[in-house]
């Protein structure tokens, strides 16, 4: 689950429609640091740890999964705002043409 640790848990969350886009506001029990999601490199081998960069997802409180490359995050104290952003042209090309990695 996004943002949770042994010491930090979700207090409340809401799913909203903002300008035609779905956005989540998640309230945590403790302040958050600025989250970091790395975009996959455009060329060459990827190094995403145990999960390749292109397959990383963000799981939201209602169970929805969004590809990490398509997530926009904003932090304000104990509140995390999550929305889906439009994937880059390169990401869309890689989805359509499987040999382009």
N, C-alpha and C positions, 0 to 999 in steps of 0.2 A: 504494500500500500504506500502510496506517495507520501513522503514526509514523516512517517511514523518511526519511532525508535523505542527502545525499552523504557525510556523516560518520558517520551513525548507521544501523546495520543490525540486522536481527533475528538474534539468537544462537540462540534456541530458542523454541518455542511448544507449548502443549498445549490440546487441546479437552476440556473436562470437562462432566459433567452435575452441576449443583449445584441441589438442591431442585427437580428436574424441569425446570430451565432449562439451556440450553446456555450455557456460559461459556468464554471464551478467556483464557489467561494467556500474554502475549507478553513475552519477555525481550529487551531491547535491549543494544547494545554500550556505550551511554552513558546517563546519567540523562535522564529525560524531564521536560519542564515540564507543567503541568496543561493537558490538551487542552481546546479550546473548540469546541463545536458549537452553532451558533445555530439556534434553532427558528424556523420561518417565522412571520411576523406573521399575526395572525388576520384582519385586514382590510386592504384597500388593496393597492397594488402590492408585489411582493417584489423584493428585490435580493440575489441570490445569486451575484453575479459572473457567470462564464461559464455556470454551471449554476444553474437556479432552485432555491430552497431546498427546495421539495417534491420535487425529483428527486435531491437529493444522497444519496449512499450511502457507506458505509464498507466497504471491501474487506478481508477478513481473509486470513490466510496460506493457508487451504485453498481460497480462491477464492469463498467465500460472500460475498454482498453483503447488507448490512442497511441499510434506510433510516436516514439520519442522525438523523431525528427520533425513532427508536426505540432508539437506542444509549445505554447507560449505561456510563460510563468511570470507572475508579479508577486512580490512579497511585501507585506506591510505589517510589521510586528509579528503577531500571532496568526495573521490571515494570509492564506495563499490563494491567489486567483489563477485559475487554469482555464485556458481556452485552446481550441484547435486552430492553428493557422494553416493557411494554404501551403501545401508542399511545394518545394522549389521545382523549377523546370527539370533540373537534373534528376531529382527523386522520381518525378513522373516518368521520365525517359527510362530510368533503370527498372521501373515496374513493368513497362511495356516491352522492353527488349532485355530478356534475361541474361544474355551473354555480356552485357555492358555492366561491369562491376567496378 
